[in-house]
């Protein structure tokens, strides 16, 4: 994998005529943007609910609501609970499954706007207090 990545990066560097400033805009900045988007989905999908010993997708994951253009561009990646319940299902059917889960499980099904999910992440205490460490 590392060799493939290195070869691709060298090819991009060659395409931009070995210009480091062009390489930054052709490769490094797009990689940083892509990584930020992917990790924001992962954080909001997995870190809002407490970890448990079970593998209950309804209890452990959150689907987020994003603008429809992002659902289209990201192949419905925002429907993450649906992905965990039916990992091999065509993502085009995730919105239908989402409505079904909402009707069947109500509040047990976690789905919220991306901005609300992101704000909730900042309020979660992820470290034990000093009292618990003693």
Backbone as CSV, one residue per row, in Angstrom:
resi,resn,N_x,N_y,N_z,CA_x,CA_y,CA_z,C_x,C_y,C_z
1,UNK,0.812,-1.186,0.000,0.000,0.000,0.000,0.862,1.261,0.000
2,UNK,1.875,1.249,0.827,2.731,2.433,0.906,3.433,2.709,-0.420
3,UNK,3.850,1.668,-1.085,4.510,1.845,-2.386,3.518,2.432,-3.394
4,UNK,2.283,1.933,-3.375,1.259,2.454,-4.287,0.992,3.935,-4.008
5,UNK,0.863,4.285,-2.745,0.639,5.688,-2.383,1.818,6.548,-2.827
6,UNK,3.013,6.077,-2.569,4.214,6.821,-2.959,4.278,7.021,-4.474
7,UNK,3.983,5.973,-5.232,4.001,6.068,-6.699,2.941,7.069,-7.180
8,UNK,1.746,7.011,-6.595,0.702,7.954,-6.991,1.094,9.396,-6.673
9,UNK,1.676,9.608,-5.502,2.090,10.963,-5.130,3.217,11.462,-6.036
10,UNK,4.142,10.588,-6.378,5.214,10.971,-7.313,4.654,11.280,-8.690
11,UNK,3.637,10.518,-9.118,3.001,10.789,-10.413,2.315,12.161,-10.405
12,UNK,1.631,12.471,-9.311,0.999,13.794,-9.191,2.060,14.883,-9.211
13,UNK,3.172,14.660,-8.516,4.262,15.637,-8.477,4.829,15.857,-9.879
14,UNK,4.913,14.776,-10.665,5.406,14.897,-12.038,4.402,15.659,-12.912
15,UNK,3.100,15.375,-12.729,2.058,16.032,-13.524,2.069,17.548,-13.302
16,UNK,2.406,17.983,-12.092,2.449,19.420,-11.797,3.842,19.999,-12.040
17,UNK,4.611,19.319,-12.875,5.951,19.775,-13.288,6.910,19.995,-12.115
18,UNK,6.848,19.096,-11.143,7.761,19.100,-9.991,7.728,20.417,-9.222
19,UNK,6.576,21.070,-9.226,6.389,22.319,-8.486,5.758,21.977,-7.134
20,UNK,6.479,22.272,-6.055,5.974,21.940,-4.732,4.708,22.729,-4.400
21,UNK,4.636,23.999,-4.799,3.443,24.791,-4.503,2.220,24.234,-5.239
22,UNK,2.377,23.790,-6.474,1.262,23.173,-7.205,0.903,21.824,-6.594
23,UNK,1.916,21.100,-6.154,1.690,19.795,-5.537,0.835,19.933,-4.272
24,UNK,1.066,20.989,-3.509,0.270,21.223,-2.300,-1.208,21.343,-2.656
25,UNK,-1.515,22.098,-3.735,-2.908,22.285,-4.131,-3.472,21.077,-4.884
26,UNK,-2.621,20.305,-5.529,-3.093,19.155,-6.300,-3.226,17.895,-5.459
27,UNK,-2.503,17.826,-4.340,-2.517,16.588,-3.570,-2.740,16.799,-2.075
28,UNK,-1.920,17.575,-1.430,-1.980,17.668,0.023,-3.277,18.292,0.540
29,UNK,-3.692,19.398,-0.047,-4.919,20.044,0.405,-6.152,19.158,0.143
30,UNK,-6.295,18.546,-1.044,-7.434,17.629,-1.236,-7.434,16.452,-0.255
31,UNK,-6.257,15.925,0.070,-6.186,14.821,1.033,-6.637,15.299,2.411
32,UNK,-6.217,16.486,2.816,-6.626,17.020,4.118,-8.138,17.270,4.168
33,UNK,-8.691,17.812,3.106,-10.132,18.065,3.057,-10.906,16.750,3.110
34,UNK,-10.487,15.788,2.322,-11.147,14.483,2.299,-11.069,13.800,3.657
35,UNK,-9.911,13.837,4.265,-9.738,13.228,5.586,-10.627,13.906,6.621
36,UNK,-10.731,15.211,6.561,-11.585,15.940,7.498,-13.045,15.538,7.346
37,UNK,-13.504,15.424,6.117,-14.898,15.034,5.869,-15.153,13.619,6.376
38,UNK,-14.285,12.688,6.036,-14.462,11.295,6.454,-14.446,11.183,7.975
39,UNK,-13.491,11.830,8.619,-13.398,11.728,10.076,-14.577,12.415,10.760
40,UNK,-15.113,13.482,10.174,-16.282,14.123,10.791,-17.478,13.178,10.761
41,UNK,-17.639,12.424,9.683,-18.687,11.407,9.641,-18.429,10.333,10.695
42,UNK,-17.209,9.835,10.773,-16.889,8.765,11.717,-17.125,9.227,13.156
43,UNK,-16.692,10.435,13.495,-16.906,10.946,14.853,-18.393,11.036,15.173
44,UNK,-19.169,11.636,14.269,-20.592,11.817,14.552,-21.354,10.495,14.500
45,UNK,-20.904,9.542,13.720,-21.589,8.252,13.621,-21.302,7.323,14.795
46,UNK,-20.112,7.430,15.367,-19.706,6.435,16.358,-19.477,6.953,17.767
47,UNK,-19.206,8.216,17.974,-18.768,8.679,19.288,-19.836,9.384,20.111
48,UNK,-21.068,9.450,19.629,-22.126,10.115,20.392,-22.776,9.187,21.412
49,UNK,-22.675,7.894,21.204,-23.326,6.930,22.078,-22.285,6.174,22.895
50,UNK,-22.633,5.829,24.130,-21.651,5.114,24.951,-21.339,3.735,24.374
51,UNK,-20.113,3.311,24.586,-19.723,1.978,24.164,-20.441,0.947,25.017
52,UNK,-20.748,-0.164,24.418,-21.403,-1.230,25.173,-20.789,-2.567,24.786
53,UNK,-21.123,-3.575,25.565,-20.592,-4.912,25.299,-21.351,-5.600,24.172
54,UNK,-22.509,-5.049,23.802,-23.297,-5.635,22.727,-22.933,-4.997,21.390
55,UNK,-23.355,-5.616,20.342,-23.128,-5.059,19.006,-24.454,-4.582,18.417
56,UNK,-25.221,-3.889,19.231,-26.511,-3.359,18.819,-26.302,-2.070,18.039
57,UNK,-26.512,-2.130,16.742,-26.276,-0.963,15.885,-27.180,0.204,16.254
58,UNK,-28.402,-0.084,16.700,-29.306,1.004,17.096,-28.789,1.735,18.329
59,UNK,-28.176,1.006,19.247,-27.693,1.624,20.484,-26.321,2.265,20.313
60,UNK,-25.516,1.760,19.403,-24.114,2.169,19.327,-23.779,3.158,18.216
61,UNK,-24.683,3.406,17.281,-24.358,4.283,16.158,-25.426,5.366,15.991
62,UNK,-25.049,6.402,15.273,-25.954,7.506,14.957,-25.871,7.798,13.467
63,UNK,-27.015,7.963,12.851,-27.059,8.441,11.477,-27.239,9.949,11.534
64,UNK,-26.639,10.655,10.606,-26.739,12.110,10.606,-27.507,12.581,9.375
65,UNK,-28.117,13.732,9.507,-28.872,14.330,8.411,-28.001,15.405,7.780
66,UNK,-27.727,15.261,6.503,-26.938,16.231,5.755,-27.759,16.695,4.557
67,UNK,-27.288,17.717,3.888,-27.966,18.209,2.684,-28.006,17.072,1.655
68,UNK,-29.102,16.952,0.920,-29.227,15.862,-0.062,-28.070,15.775,-1.063
69,UNK,-27.449,16.892,-1.398,-26.324,16.840,-2.336,-25.163,16.057,-1.742
70,UNK,-24.969,16.173,-0.408,-23.900,15.412,0.239,-24.250,13.930,0.316
71,UNK,-25.530,13.625,0.542,-25.939,12.211,0.495,-25.664,11.633,-0.888
72,UNK,-25.950,12.398,-1.916,-25.698,11.934,-3.285,-24.193,11.754,-3.535
73,UNK,-23.409,12.771,-3.183,-21.966,12.709,-3.436,-21.260,11.659,-2.588
74,UNK,-21.746,11.447,-1.366,-21.087,10.522,-0.440,-21.793,9.173,-0.367
75,UNK,-22.646,8.891,-1.340,-23.328,7.596,-1.455,-24.082,7.225,-0.179
76,UNK,-24.810,8.185,0.366,-25.629,7.990,1.562,-24.830,7.524,2.776
77,UNK,-23.589,7.965,2.882,-22.747,7.583,4.022,-23.308,8.108,5.336
78,UNK,-24.159,9.121,5.281,-24.743,9.677,6.504,-25.698,8.692,7.177
79,UNK,-26.191,7.723,6.434,-27.079,6.689,6.979,-26.226,5.556,7.544
80,UNK,-25.582,5.851,8.655,-24.573,4.910,9.145,-25.168,3.750,9.945
81,UNK,-26.202,4.003,10.707,-26.866,2.914,11.429,-27.375,1.880,10.438
82,UNK,-27.941,2.361,9.361,-28.461,1.470,8.322,-27.341,0.602,7.753
83,UNK,-26.183,1.198,7.571,-25.024,0.458,7.060,-24.634,-0.663,8.026
84,UNK,-24.692,-0.402,9.333,-24.315,-1.421,10.304,-25.347,-2.537,10.402
85,UNK,-26.597,-2.217,10.152,-27.636,-3.254,10.211,-27.586,-4.137,8.969
86,UNK,-27.445,-3.514,7.796,-27.365,-4.249,6.533,-26.135,-3.783,5.752
87,UNK,-24.951,-4.279,6.108,-23.711,-3.771,5.496,-23.584,-4.021,3.991
88,UNK,-24.272,-5.008,3.472,-24.141,-5.290,2.038,-25.286,-4.706,1.209
89,UNK,-26.208,-4.027,1.866,-27.334,-3.433,1.154,-26.862,-2.272,0.276
90,UNK,-27.471,-2.133,-0.883,-27.201,-0.997,-1.759,-27.587,0.277,-1.019
91,UNK,-26.669,1.239,-0.934,-26.907,2.459,-0.154,-28.046,3.310,-0.710
92,UNK,-28.496,3.047,-1.921,-29.642,3.784,-2.459,-30.907,3.532,-1.636
93,UNK,-30.956,2.399,-0.927,-32.141,2.033,-0.156,-32.069,2.457,1.308
94,UNK,-30.975,3.075,1.729,-30.837,3.500,3.118,-31.904,4.496,3.563
95,UNK,-32.302,5.464,2.737,-33.374,6.378,3.182,-34.687,5.644,3.488
96,UNK,-35.015,4.640,2.700,-36.233,3.861,2.954,-36.095,3.099,4.266
97,UNK,-34.948,2.482,4.475,-34.687,1.758,5.713,-34.719,2.713,6.907
98,UNK,-34.197,3.920,6.732,-34.214,4.912,7.801,-35.636,5.217,8.247
99,UNK,-36.535,5.418,7.305,-37.945,5.671,7.649,-38.559,4.483,8.371
100,UNK,-38.229,3.292,7.930,-38.731,2.082,8.570,-38.224,1.969,10.012
101,UNK,-36.930,2.223,10.213,-36.356,2.165,11.558,-36.979,3.213,12.476
102,UNK,-37.208,4.407,11.934,-37.828,5.473,12.714,-39.228,5.067,13.166
103,UNK,-39.982,4.447,12.261,-41.348,4.029,12.588,-41.365,2.854,13.564
104,UNK,-40.441,1.917,13.415,-40.435,0.723,14.251,-39.797,0.938,15.619
105,UNK,-38.733,1.752,15.695,-37.960,1.847,16.928,-37.997,3.215,17.594
106,UNK,-38.594,4.206,16.974,-38.757,5.519,17.588,-37.467,6.123,18.101
107,UNK,-37.423,6.421,19.393,-36.270,7.093,19.997,-35.037,6.202,20.097
108,UNK,-35.194,4.900,19.945,-34.028,4.001,19.978,-33.162,4.175,18.732
109,UNK,-33.774,4.699,17.687,-33.059,4.968,16.433,-32.505,6.380,16.497
110,UNK,-31.187,6.514,16.461,-30.536,7.815,16.592,-30.257,8.415,15.219
111,UNK,-30.939,9.524,14.924,-30.702,10.264,13.680,-30.880,11.738,13.996
112,UNK,-29.863,12.527,13.701,-29.920,13.954,13.991,-29.155,14.731,12.936
113,UNK,-29.429,16.025,12.872,-28.719,16.884,11.932,-27.226,16.864,12.245
114,UNK,-26.423,16.921,11.203,-24.970,16.847,11.359,-24.460,17.924,12.321
115,UNK,-24.931,19.152,12.168,-24.460,20.250,13.025,-24.794,19.986,14.488
116,UNK,-25.982,19.449,14.758,-26.360,19.119,16.135,-25.479,18.001,16.683
117,UNK,-25.214,17.002,15.855,-24.349,15.896,16.274,-22.940,16.408,16.574
118,UNK,-22.438,17.275,15.728,-21.089,17.824,15.927,-21.036,18.645,17.220
119,UNK,-22.065,19.443,17.476,-22.115,20.224,18.716,-22.168,19.315,19.943
120,UNK,-22.919,18.229,19.858,-23.001,17.286,20.979,-21.644,16.644,21.264
121,UNK,-20.872,16.407,20.229,-19.547,15.803,20.428,-18.677,16.658,21.341
122,UNK,-18.779,17.973,21.215,-17.955,18.876,22.009,-18.388,18.910,23.468
123,UNK,-19.585,18.437,23.762,-20.106,18.470,25.130,-19.900,17.156,25.877
124,UNK,-19.510,16.121,25.173,-19.332,14.806,25.794,-18.028,14.789,26.581
125,UNK,-18.119,14.293,27.804,-16.918,14.144,28.615,-16.315,12.776,28.296
126,UNK,-15.147,12.785,27.658,-14.558,11.516,27.247,-13.504,11.010,28.226
127,UNK,-13.076,11.860,29.134,-12.077,11.451,30.113,-12.713,11.345,31.485
128,UNK,-12.198,10.440,32.275,-12.680,10.308,33.638,-12.263,11.533,34.438
129,UNK,-13.089,11.905,35.400,-12.719,13.031,36.252,-11.555,12.615,37.141
130,UNK,-10.871,13.592,37.736,-9.734,13.316,38.623,-10.153,12.440,39.799
131,UNK,-11.398,12.594,40.251,-11.867,11.794,41.391,-11.894,10.302,41.039
132,UNK,-12.207,9.996,39.785,-12.265,8.590,39.371,-10.893,7.988,39.152
133,UNK,-9.887,8.820,39.050,-8.531,8.321,38.800,-7.809,7.935,40.081
134,UNK,-8.321,8.317,41.220,-7.629,8.042,42.490,-7.997,6.725,43.054
